[in-house]
Amino acid sequence: RRLLEGAGLRIGKITPKVTASRPPLGTVVEQQPAPGTYVRKGTAVHIGVEVEPVRMPRLINEHFEKAKDLISRIGLKLGTVDRRITGNAPAETVIEQHPGSAVDVPKGSTVSLVVEEESVLVPNLQGLNRTTAQSTLANARLLVERWDEEITGSQPPHTVLRQYPGPNERVRPQTGVTLVLE
C-alpha cells in the first residue's frame, strides 16, 4: 500500500489467491497493470494476495444437503446450484462441481454445483385405451396435458396411437403428456 501510494497510485480490487509457491499469507502474488508499466497518477492497481488454501473435496455423488454442509464447514461459499435431469443418479445427488475436487482454492471461494433433479420415467402408453392410459400416467406421477384425436382406422376407438413426451423419457413429476387417440 505504501509503495503504491508513494508512487501516486491506489489499490484497486484485491483478489484472494492460492499459488503453488505458497509464499507467506498476505504476500502480493500478482498485480495488474504489471510492474514496470507506465500509468497515470491515481491509477488503480489490482492485486492478488496469498491467502489460506482450502483443499476442494470431492462432492460428486454426495447428497446435496451433505455437500452444502461440507462446503460451509470448510470455509467455502455455495454459489449457483443448477438442477438437471440425467437419469444417472438419485434425485438430489451432486453430479458436477466447480471447482473440481483435489485442488486448492482460497478460503471463502464460491463452489457451484449441478444436482440431479427428481424425475420419473414416462411409461409406454401406445396401444392402451384412454382409461388405462390415464391411470398409468397417474401411477407414474404424470398428468394428461391434452387428448388429441386422429382417425386412422388402425386401432379400436379411444386407443393411444402416439404420445409426447415419448416412452422412457425422463421428465419432472407432474409433467403433462399429450396423447393422440384413435
Residue pairs with C-beta under 8 A, 6 or more apart in sequence:
1 11
4 10
4 11
4 45
8 41
8 42
9 39
9 41
9 42
9 43
9 44
9 45
10 42
10 43
10 44
10 45
11 44
11 45
11 47
12 44
12 45
12 46
12 47
13 44
13 46
13 47
14 46
14 47
14 48
14 49
15 46
15 47
15 48
15 49
16 48
16 49
16 51
16 106
16 107
16 108
16 109
17 29
17 30
17 48
17 49
17 50
17 51
17 106
18 50
18 51
18 53
18 104
18 105
18 106
19 29
19 50
21 29
22 50
22 53
23 29
23 50
24 50
25 50
25 51
25 52
26 49
26 50
27 49
27 50
28 47
28 48
28 49
28 50
29 48
29 49
29 50
30 47
30 48
31 45
31 46
31 47
31 48
32 45
32 46
32 47
33 39
33 43
33 45
51 106
51 107
51 108
52 106
52 107
53 104
53 105
53 106
53 107
54 74
54 75
54 76
54 104
54 105
54 106
54 107
54 109
55 102
55 103
55 104
56 76
56 97
56 99
56 100
56 101
56 102
56 103
56 104
56 105
56 111
57 70
57 74
57 101
58 97
58 101
58 102
59 67
59 70
59 71
59 94
59 97
59 101
59 111
59 113
60 94
60 95
60 96
60 97
60 101
61 89
61 93
61 94
62 70
62 93
62 94
63 92
63 93
63 94
64 81
64 92
64 93
64 94
64 113
64 115
65 92
67 94
67 97
67 113
68 78
71 77
71 78
71 111
72 78
75 107
75 108
76 105
76 107
76 108
76 109
76 110
76 111
77 108
77 109
77 110
77 111
78 110
78 111
78 113
79 110
79 111
79 112
79 113
80 112
80 113
81 112
81 113
81 114
81 115
82 112
82 113
82 114
82 115
83 114
83 115
83 116
83 117
84 95
84 114
84 115
84 116
84 117
85 116
85 117
85 119
85 170
85 171
85 172
86 95
86 116
86 170
87 119
87 121
87 170
88 95
88 116
89 95
89 116
90 116
91 116
91 117
91 118
91 119
92 115
92 116
92 118
93 115
93 116
94 113
94 114
94 115
94 116
95 114
95 115
95 116
96 113
96 114
97 111
97 112
97 113
97 114
98 111
98 112
98 113
99 105
99 109
99 111
117 172
118 172
118 173
119 170
119 171
119 172
119 173
120 140
120 141
120 142
120 170
120 171
120 172
120 173
120 175
121 140
121 168
121 169
121 170
122 140
122 142
122 163
122 165
122 166
122 167
122 168
122 169
122 170
122 171
122 175
122 177
123 136
123 137
123 140
123 167
124 167
124 168
125 133
125 136
125 137
125 160
125 163
125 167
125 177
125 179
126 160
126 161
126 162
126 163
126 167
127 155
127 159
127 160
128 136
128 159
128 160
129 156
129 158
129 159
129 160
130 147
130 158
130 159
130 160
130 179
130 181
133 144
133 160
133 179
134 144
137 143
137 144
137 177
141 173
141 174
142 171
142 173
142 174
142 175
142 176
142 177
143 174
143 175
143 176
143 177
144 176
144 177
144 179
145 176
145 177
145 178
146 176
146 178
146 179
147 179
147 181
148 178
148 179
148 180
148 181
149 180
149 181
149 182
150 161
150 180
150 181
150 182
151 182
152 161
152 182
153 182
154 161
154 182
155 161
155 182
156 182
157 181
157 182
158 181
158 182
159 181
159 182
160 179
160 180
160 181
161 180
161 181
161 182
162 179
162 180
163 177
163 178
163 179
163 180
164 177
164 178
165 171
165 175
165 177
